[in-house]
Amino acid sequence: MRIVPTLQLVPGMIVAEDVLSLDQEFVLEKGTRLTDAMITRLDLYGVLSVAIQKDSASTADKQA
């Protein structure tokens, strides 16, 4: 697992932990594969960084 700033997220990355907003609202579930729309949603909720599964980051880089 690694922590990735929201602005550096790319579609295809897999969330390693549940994501909560600054107000502790549930945003994304652990195991979710990110899409462009989800990354935009994270930004709108003010999420600054996300725990990403280590192996999914390299897979997403290859897809980009």
N, C-alpha and C positions, 0 to 999 in steps of 0.2 A: 504494500500500500504506500502511496505517496500523496502528499497534499499539493493540489494544483490550484493556482489562482483562477478565479472564474473567467477572467479575460483570456486565459491560455487553454481553456477547455476546447475540445474538438469533438464533433459527433463520432460516436462509436466507442468512446471511453465508457467504462463501467464503474458506477458508484460503489465504493467499498463500505460506506456507512450511511445510515439514514441521514438526510439533509434537512436541517431546520433553519427557518429564517431567524433574523435577529430578535423577533418577537416570539420565538419558540413555536412557530407554526410549522407543521409538517409540510415539506416541499417535495422531496423525492425519496423513494424507498431504496434501501440497500439492494444492489444487484441490477439496478436500472441501467440500460444502455442509453447514453445521452444522444439526443437529437438537437438540431439547431433550435427548435422551439423550446426545448427544455433548458438549454443554455441561456436563452433570452429570458425565460421565466426566473431562473436563478438570479440573473442580474436585476430584474425587476423587484425581487424579494430582498435585495441587498445582501445576498450571499457572497462573501468575499473569496472563499476558497472551498474546495470539495476534496474529500478523500477518494482517490481513484485506485482501482485495482491495478497493481503493478504491471501485469501482463497486458492489460487492455490499453494502456497508454501507447505502447509500441505498435499494437495492432491498429489503433486509430491513426497513428502517424503514417502507416503504410497505406491506409484508405484515403488519406487526404491528398 
